[in-house]
C-alpha cells in the first residue's frame, strides 16, 4: 500500500508553489530522505519533508521515482534551519533547500548515484598523535576559558594580530578531543582566504585526526570536490567523515549531524550576505543555527545547554554585532571577549594623515609618503598601497568632445585596462578593444581619466625606477612592484603564487584592492598607504563610513605584524578631509569610539540596528515599468498584517539603474519591529505576485525581496 509524502522540490521563482508537493511512495520514507521525483516533464531531486502537503488526493499524486540510497536522511536541525531561512528571507522552501545541496547531487539520477556510491572509499582510522600548539597568551587563555564556561553567542573583539586564529584552533581542538562525535564549522568571508586558513588547520589537525577529517566547501571547488566534501561532512565522525568544515557563506547550510561549534571569522565582512537568489546572511544564520542545535538538544527547556556554540571574530565588528554585544544590563544578547593586544611584541602601526589640500594639484603620492616607501625598500622591508579600484583608469575620454567610455548596456562607464588594451564594463562584462580614435569626433588623443590599480602600479614603478633593493653583488636589485586584484588573479593558482612571492620577500611594494587588506599575515610589511578613501565619507549609503573604517583598520593591521619591525610600522592616509572624526578614531585605533558615534547617529535617524529594513527590487525593460510595478504593489499594501508599523517609501532607480539593458528600481520597506516587518512581507508577497500580472506591470522581468539589505 502506498503512502502520501510531502516532498520539497525546486519550483520556478514566484510560481506560488512555495511549500512541499504531494507524492506517493510504496516505502515508508523518513523526513530528510533524498529522492528523485517527477516535476512536469522532467525528473528532479527532492527532499522528503515533515508534515503533509496540500493538493492532490493520494491516488492522483505522482509516485516517487527513486530513493538515493546510501545517504542518511537530513536531520531535523538542518530542515528547521532551511525552513527558517526560507521564511525569514521570503523565498520558496524548495529554492533554499535544494540550493543548499551540492550541484552534482541535484544532477545525478539514481543509476548515476549508484555508480558514484561504489567509487567511495571508506576513511582509514587514525590514532590521535600528540600535538604541541603554541602556548596561548594571557588574553587568548582568558577568551578560551570564557568560551568554555558560558553558552554564548560570543564576539571575539581582537585587534589585528592579536591571535584570533589561534583561539579558533584551540577552541576546535578542545571540542574535538573532548567529544569524538563532535564537528566544527569554520567560516571565512572570501575564497582567497580559505587556502591560507586551511594550511594552519591541516598542520594542527591532520596529525590528530587524519587529513580526511578536514574538508573545504566553497564555490571555487569543482562539482565533484564539493560533493565529496558535503558527503564527508554529512556522514559525520561516526562513519569516518569530516570533523571540521572550512568554508565560505554556503557552508552555513552544510549538513553536519555532530555540529557543536561554529566560528565566523571576519564576521563584519559584507561577503557573508548573499546577493542573488535567496539573499541570506550566513553570519545571522550561523547564530540561529547554533541556537537551534542547542534548543533541539533540550526540547521543552527554557534555556538549553550550549550544545552548539557560535564564535564571531573581528577587529572591527559590524555595528549590529557590536550593539548586540553591549553589556547584558543594557540589553546585550552576545558576550564580548576582548583581545586588544598583539601577540608577542608587535605593535599597531602609527597612523599618519596627509592633507592633500596642501599638495600640488594632481599629486598621486605625496613626497613624504614616497620618501617613506623608499626608506622601507632600502631597509629590506615591504610597503603596501591600497586603492579600491581595479583597472588602469575608470574612464577613457576624448579631450576634444564630450565622448567618454560609457557602456552601451549599462548606466556606467567601461573601465580602461591598459594591459590588454580593452574597455571593460565591470557590471555586465561587455568588453571591446580601445578604439584608435574617438568614436564621436575622430580625435586620436584619447586620455585616461582617474586612476586604478593597474595605472598606480605603472606610476609607482616609474617613481621608484632609480632605487635599488638590498642584495648581493650581481643580483637583480631593481625594485619590484606587484599588483594583486581581481584582474591579476583571474587564472587558477595565480593568487597563491603572488602571495607566496610576497611572503618570500621577492616583492618590495604590493599594490592592490581590498583583496590584500584583510586576513593575510604579511610579516615584512611595515608601511601601508591608503589612497583616495574620501568617497565613502559623504556617501548616500549610511553604511559607507562603517565599511571604510573597517577596510582602513584591516589594512593597517597588515603592517608591523613582526615584532622585529613593529616599532617602525606606519599607516599613511592621503585625504582631503584630515579633520574628519572617522580619521581621528582611526589614529587612536579606537573602534569602540567610532562605533559609539555611529550608533548614536543611527539611533537618532532610526536606522538599523534600531529599525529593520527590506528592499523590493524590480527589473524591467523600462525604468517607468519597474517603478510603476513597485508603486502599484505599494498601493495594495494597505490593510495587510503589520502594515500599521510599516513605512513604505516611493520607488526610486538603483544607483546603477541600468545593467545589461535591464532597468532596475527599488523600494525601501522599514519598521521599528522585526516581527511586524516579517508579517507584512509574508502577506505582501501575494500582492506582489498579483501585481506582476497587472497590465501596468507589463515589461517587468523579475522582482526580488532583500531582507536586511547591506546596500541601499
N, C-alpha and C positions, 0 to 999 in steps of 0.2 A: 504494500500500500504506500502510495507516495504521500509526502508531507509538503506543506507550503513553507517557503523560505523567504525572508527579506534579504535581498542582495543589493549591495551598493555598487553601482557602475558609474563610469564617467559619461555623463549626458551632456549634450550641447549647452553652452553657456546661455543663460536667460531662457531656457526652454520651459521653465516652470516645473520640471521634474527634479526637484532638489533633494528628495529623500530616496530611501530604498525602493526597489521594484520587486514585484512578486514573481517568484519562480517556484517550481516544484522539483522534488528530488526523491528518488527511491531510497536514499540513505538518509539517516538522521545526521545532519551536519552541525557541528558546534559553531556558535558565533566566532568570527575571526578566520574561518576556513577560506582559503583561496580557491576559487572555482572559475571555470570557463562557461560563459552563458551566451545565448544568442541575444543580440540587440539590433532590431531592424533586420537588415540583410547581412550583417556581419556577426562575427563572434568576438567577444571581448572578455577581459579579466574582470572578475567581480569579487567582492568580499562579503561573505555571509554576515548579516548584521543582527543586532539584538531586536527583539520585538517582532511585530508583524508589519507587512507592507500593505497599504491600501490598494484597491484596484480590482483586478480580475478575480472571478471565482476560481477556486482551486483547480477545477477541471480544465479551465481555459488558460491557466498560466502555462508558460512555456517551460520545458524541462531544462535542468542544469545539464550542460554538455559533458563536462568532465571535472574531476576534483584534482587539484595539484597535490599529489601525494608526496610525502617526504618533507613537507613544510608544516611545522606545528602551527595551530591557529594563532592569529594575532591576539594578544591578550586584552583584557578589559581596560587596562590603563591606556593602551595605545588607542583603542576605539573611543574611549572617552576624550582623549586629547584631540583626536581628529574631529569628533563631534563638537567640542568646544570651539576649535579653530574655525570650523565651517560656520557655526552660529555667530560667533563674535565678529568675524570679518565678512559676514554676509555673502558667503559663497555656497554653492551646492555641495552637499556632503560627499558625493562621488568624486567631484573635482579635487577636493582636498585629499581624500583617502587614496585615490589612485595616483595622484601626483606624488604622494609620499613614498610610493613603491618604486623600485628600480625600473628604468625604462625597459630593460631586456625582459624582466619578469612579466611586464604587461604585454610584450610582443610574442612570447613563446607560447605555442599551443601545447596541448597535453603530451603529444608524441615527442616534440622537441624538448619539453621539460624532462621527460623520462630519460632521453639521451644525455641531457645535461646532468641529471642526477647521478647517472652511472659513472661520470668522469670525476665526481667529487672524491677527494682523498680525505680519510679521517685524519684529524690532527694527532700528532705524536705527543704523548705526555712528557712534560718537562719537570725535572726535580728542581725546586727553587734553589738558587745559588745565593750566596751571601752578597749583599750589596752595601757599599760604603759611600753613601751620599755625603756631600759636604756638611759640616756642622752648621746648623741654622744660626742666623743672627738672633739677637735678643728679640727684635721686633717680629721676625719670622716665627720664632718659637711661641711668642705670645699669641700671634694670629692663629696658629695651628691649635693651640690649647683652647681658644675661644670657639673655633670651628667644631672641635670635638665635644665641647660642653653644652652647646646650645643648638636649637633647631634651625636658626636662620630665618629667611634668606640673609646671606652675608654680602657686604660690599667691601672688597679689599681695595682700599684707597691708598695706593702706594706710589710714591714718586717714581719717575723713570729711573731704572737702575737699582730699585730697592729690593729686587729679587722676588717679584711676584710669581714668576715661573717656578721657582724652587718651592714656593708654598703650594702651588698646584701639584707638583711632582710628589711632594711629601704627603699631601692630603690623599692623593690617589694611592700611593704606596701603603699608607697606614690602613686605608679601607680594604684594599685587595688582600693584604696579608692577614687581616683580621677575619675576613669573610670570603671563603673560597668560591662562593656563588655570586659575588658582587661584581657589578660592571660600573664603569665610569665613562661619562661623555664629556669631552673637552672640545669646546668650540672656539674658532678663530674667525675674524671678520672676512678675510680675503684668502684666496687660494695661494698667493705668493708667500704667505706666512706659514702655511701648513708644512712644507718640507723642513723648514728651519726648526719648528717646534717638534716635528716628528723625529728628527735626529736626536734631540735631547730625550724624548720619551723612549725611543728604541734603546739608547745607551743605558737608560736606567732600568727598563723593564724586561728587555729581551733576556738578560741573564737570569731574571727571576721567574718568568713565566713562559719564555719562548717567543720567538719573533711573531708567530701566528696569533699571539694574544692581543696584538695591536693592529688595528686596521684604520684606513682613512676613508672618508666619504666627502667628495666634493665634485663639482661639475667638470673639473679638468681631467677626470678619470675616464677611461673607456667604458662603454656599457658593460662589458664582461667584468672589468675590475669592480665597478660599482655593485654589480650583482653579487660577486664573490664576497665583498666586504659586508654587504647587507645580510647575506645568508649567515655569515660568521657571527655577526652581532645578534641576529635573531635566534641562532642556535643557543647562545649563552654558554657560560663556562661549563655547565653540566654535560654538554655534548661536545666539549673541546673547542668551543667557539671563542670569539673575541671577548676580551675583558675590558679593553679600552678602545673607544672610538674617537678619532680626531677628525673634525670636520668643520665645514662652513655652515651657513644657516640651514641648509637642507637636512643636516644631521639631527636637528631637533626632533624630527619625525622618525629617526631610526628605531626599529623595533629592538628593544633591549630588555628582556624579561627580568634581568637581575640589576636594573639600574638603581644605584644608590648615591651617586654624586654627579652633579652637572657643573662644569666650570665654563663660564662665558668670559673669555679673555677680551680685553679692549671693548667692554660692554657698551661704551658710548658710540661705537662706530655705526654710521648710517647703513653700512653694508648688511647689517642684520635685518634690515627691513626689505622684504621682497617687493619689487616694483612692477611685476607683471602677474597676471592671473590672480590667485589668492594673495592679496597684499598683506601677509602676516609679518609680525615682528618675532624673530626667532628668540630674541632675548626675553620678551614678555612671555612667550610660550614656554621657555625653559623654566621660568619661575612658576608658572601654572603647573607644568608637568611635575616638578618636584613636590609641590603641594598635593597634587593629585595622587602620586605614588604613595605618599605618606598617609593620605586620607583613606585610600583603599586598603592599606595595611591594617588600619584600625577602624573598621566600619562602625558607625554609631558614636565614636568618641568625639567630644567637642574639640580637643586638640590632640591629634595623634602623635605618636613618637616620630622623630625625624628619620623615617625610613630612607628618605632621599633628601639630601641637602643640595642647595644651589649656591654657588660662589660667583659673584660678579666682580671682575677685576678691572681697574683702570686708574691711570694717574689723573684723568680728567673725566669723572663720571658724567653721564648725561644729567641734565638738570632735574629730570623726572626721578632718576635713581637717587640723586643727591637729596632731593626733597623727601623721598620715602625713607632715607636712612638717617633722618634727623632723630634726636632722642625720642624714646617711646613716650615720655611725658608730654611731648609736643605733638604726638600723633604719628610718629615714625613707625613704619612697618618692617624695615630691614635693619640689620645690625651692622654698623660701620666698624671696620677694622683698619686702623691707620698704621701705615709704614712710611713715615716721612723721610727716613734716612737712606742714602745709597749704601749698598753693600761695600765693605772694605773702606778705603779712604777716598773713593771717587766723590767729586763734588758736582753739584748742579752748576751749569755754566752761568757766568755773569752775562746779563742782558744789556746790550748797548743799542741805543736808538740813534739813527742817523736822520736828521731833519733834511729831507730832500728839497725843501724850500730854500735852503742855504747853498745848494749845489747848482752849478751851471745847468741851464735847460738841456734836456735830453741826456743827462748823465745816467748811465746804466749802473756803473759801480762807483761809489764814492771813493776818492783817492785813499782815504783812511782804511776803508774796507779792503781795497785791493792790496794795500801795503800789509794788512794783517794776514791776508791769504798768502802773499809771498813769503811772509815770515814763517808761517806754518810749513810751507813747502821746503824752505831752507833747513828747517829742523827735522825733516823727515816725517812730519805729521800730515794729516789729511784734513781737507776742508769740504764742506757740503753746502751747495747752493740750491735753495728751494724756490721754484717758480711753478705755480699750479696751473700751467697752461702748456700743452704739448704742441708740436709742430714748429715751423720756422717763424711764422707770423700769423696772427689771427685773420688778417685781411691782406689781399693784394689789390692795389688801387692804381688808377691812372691819374697822373698829375695834370693832364690837360682837360679832362672832363670829369663827370661825376661817377664814372663806372667803378664799381667795387665787385669783389668776387662773391657775389650773392649766390646762394644755392637756388636753382630753378624750382626745387621741390619743397624747400623749407623757408621759413622766415628767419633765416640765419645766414651768416657768411661761411663760405668754404675756406678752410684753413690752408695756407700755403706751406707745403712740405718741400723744402729745397732738395733734400737728399735724393728724391726720385722725381723732382720737377712736376709735382702734381698739386691740384687744388682738390681738397678732400673735405666733404661735409661730415662732421662728427656726429650728426644726428640721423641722417638716412643712409650714409655711406657712399653717396654719389661722388664719383671721382673722375677727373679728366686731366689731361696734360695742360700745363700752363700755356696759355696762348702766346704766340710770337709777338702779337701786337694787341692793343686794346680792341676788344670786340665792338666797342661803341664808336670810337673816333679814329682807330688805326695807329695811334701813337705807340711806338715801341718802348717807351720809357715807363714800364710798369714797376712800381716800387712796393716793397713790403711795408705794412703799417702795423706797429706794435711788435711784440716780441714773445716768442715761445721758447721752449727748452732747446730746440734744435739751433735756433739763432743765438741763444745765450751761450751754448757750448762753443759755437764758432767764434763769437766775440771774445770769450774768455781765453780761448787758445791764442787769439791774436794778442791780447793784452799780456799774456804770460810767456810769449814766444822767446823773450830774451833771458828767461830764468832757467836755471838748471836744478834738478833734484839731486840730493846726495847720492853718491855711488862711487864705485871703484873706477880707476883709470881704464878707459877703453869701453866702458858700459855706455849704453844709450841713456843719457841723462836729461833728455827733453821732458818737460812737464807733461803729464798725461791727464787729460780731462775725459771723464767717462759720463755718458748720459744714460739714465735709466728712466724710461717712461713706457706708456702703453705701446708706442711705436717701436722702440728699440728691443722690446721683449716679446714681440709677436710670435717668434718661432719657438718651438718646443726646446726647452733646455737653456734658452738664451738668458733668462733671469738668473738661473743658478750659476751659469758661467760668469756673468757680470758681477754678481755678489761675491763669488769666490775671488775675483780679481781685487775687489775692494778689501776683503779680509786678508788677502796675501800681501797687501801693501803695494800692489802694482799700479794703483791709481792715486793721484795727488789731489784732484778735485773731482767730486761727484756732483753732477748736475741732474736734477730730476723733479718730478711732480710729487704729490703726496704719497706715491708708492714707496718712496725712500724715507718717509718721515716717521713711520711707526713700526714698532716690533723688532727692528733689526739691531743686533748687538755689534755695532762698529767700534772696535777697540782703539783705532788710531785717529779717529776724528776728534779734533779739538776746537774746531770752529764751524758753526752753522750760520748761514746767512739766508734771510728771507727777503725776497724782492717783491715789491708791489703788492702788499697784502691789504691795501686800504679799501678795496672794493666791498668787502664784507662789512665794513664798519657802518655803512649807511644803506644797507640793502633793505628792500621791502620785506624780505623774509625775516621774521622775528627770530629764527634760529641761527641766522648767519653769524652773529657775534660768538655764539656758543661754539659753532663749528670752527671759526677762526682761532679762538683761544685754544681749543683742543689741538688743532693742527700745529700751531706755533709751539705749544708746550711739548707736544710729542716730538716735534722736530728738534727742539732744544735738547731733549733727552738723548739724542744720538751723540751728543758731544760730552767728552770728559768721563766716559764710562770706565776708562782705565785709570787707576789711582796714580799711575806714573805721570799722567798728563792732566789730571783733573783740575789742578790749581790754575792752569793756564787756559781752561776751556771758556769759550765765549759764544754767545748768540747775538748776531747783528741783525737788526731790522731796519730796512730803509723805508721811511714813511713820510707822508706829507702832514701827518697829524700826531706828532710825538707826544702831545699832551693828553691824548685820549686815555680815558680811565682803563680801558682794556690793557693798554701797554703798561700802565702804572702797576696793575696787578701782576702782569707777566714779569716785570722786572723783579718783583719780590717772589716769584714762583708761588703766588698766593691764590690758588684755585678757590679756597673757601670764600675769600673776599669777593672774587669775581662772581662766584655762584650766588652769594648773598645779594649782591647788587642786581644781578639779572632776575633773580626770583622776586625781588621786591617790585621791579618794573613789570614783570609778568602778572603779578597779583593785582597791581593797580589797573592793568589793561585787561584783566580777565582772560589771560592766555594760559595754555597748558603749562604746568600741571594743575592749574586752578580752574580749568574748564576742559571739556572734552570735544574733540572735533572729528569730522569726517568730510571727505571731499567726494562729490559725484562728478566724474569726468565724462565728457561725451565727445566722440569723434564723428565728424560728418563731412560731406562734400563741400559744404559752405559753413562759414562761421555763423551766419544767420540761423541755419538749421540747427547747429549744435546748441546755440543759446536758446532758441525757441523751444527745443525739447526740454531743456533744464527748467526754463521758466514755466512751461506748461505743467511739468511734473510738480513744481513748487506750488502752483495754484491748487493742485489736487491733494496737497498735504494737510489742509485744514481739517481738524476733527480727528486726525489719526491718534492712536495711543501715544502719549508723551509729547504731543505737539505743543502743549502749553508751555513746556520748558525748553522749547527749541527756537533757535534763531536761524532762519534761512536767509542767506544773502543772495543778491542778484547774481546771475550768471555773468562771468567775465572770460575773456580769452586767456589762455595759459601764457606763461612768459614767452615760450617759443610756441606761437599759436598754430603754425603750420609745419608739419613734418611729413615728408614723403607724400606731398599733395593731399594731406588729410588735415582738415581744420580741427582745432582742439579748444574746448571750453571747459570751464569748471564752475562748480557751485559749492560754497562752504556751508556746512551744517555745524552748528555749535550749541553746546548745552552745559550748564553747570553740573549736570547729573549724568554720570556714565550710564546708569540704568535707564534713564529716560531716553537718552540718545539711542541705546540699543533697541528699546521698544519701538521707538519711532522708525528707525531704519528697517526693522523687520517688517513693519506694516507698510512702509513706503515702497518696498521692493515691488509689491503688486501694482502700485500706482505707476512706477517706472516702467514695468513690463507693459502695462496697458497703454501708457503714453507713447511707447515706442511704436505702437500700431496706429497711432492717430495720424491723420493726413498732414498735420503741421510738422510731424517728425520725419517726413519723407526726406531722405538724404542722410539720415543718421546711420552710421556704420556700426557703431558699438558704444556701449556705456559701461562704466565700472564704478564701484564704490570702494573708496580707500579709507578705512577706519584708522584713526591715529596717524594721519599723514605726517611725513617728516619735511616735506617741502610744499609750499603753497604759492 
